Amino acid sequence: MRWAITILASTLAYVLASCAHAELVPFPEATMIAEGVEAPKSREFVLSAVEKNRRETSIERLVDVVAGRRWTTFEVPTGTDPDKLREHYAAQLAGQVIFQCEGRDCGRSNTWANQIFGQAVLYGRDQEQAYLAAQVGEELVAVYLIKRGNRRQYAHVEMWQPDVMPPLVLASGDGSQWQAWLAGFARTGFAVVPQVQPKANGELPTAALTLLSSLAASLPDSLNKDLQIVCHLYPGFENNANVEQGLSESLAASTRCAEDASAVFAAAGKTVTPRGVGSLAPNKARPRARLVLVTPKRLTR
């Protein structure tokens, strides 16, 4: 009974604290059809288009955070101009947007609706969707806009409160967003590069290369010693009868991935040794392709 009271009290405290945060102004005459408040837990904040390749969901950029979340879904008046709807929210997020997309550039609406937001009502036409992701103060904000086949339009707004704000690269970013990440790296000797997810073939998306360039430029000379960039890839072996061949291919692809990342650091005058480990260094969390920066002499024991 005591543990139940403790959980209830902590949840209530979170809900009350959430009320103090700023809200985006809804579109005029929009009707709220659903809302929710969720206590902090590990979540993935999306910063790119989402695609569906066979059974796999492909997201080029996302960031892992422990965060509480408040969300609201609105139905927008019939006949609303989609451009005016997008501009309504974009104006409130001006100068704070990390990523945005429109139409088919956002990927599959079905994936956004059911896998990212868990709201089937948001499934609509791929060509009539829009997404904005922003950092507003100490919150992450996601706005998804969609027109369904029946001409109804919806605006879904999420406000996340991370325990620790991750480094995020804005269009006008000056590199200061890496300070907390670099401090953690200096302390432990290793860190996963956030928002970077290599493709299965080892290719690094353009957005990932841009982010790596920002990190390289922000890396102080005091940390530019014995650096290693390690690429982890996790291809699906269940459909590959030759596991040895699959491992060999993943090692080769991860080595190319690490070499491409190392070249970005070299362009910034930093020396980083590339290492590809394929799928041979799993962790306890859900396996995901990733880049890890390591400096062996600083590894904590």
Order of alpha helices (4+ residues) and beta strands (2+ residues): alpha-beta-beta-beta-beta-alpha-beta-beta-beta-beta-alpha-beta-alpha-beta-alpha-beta-beta
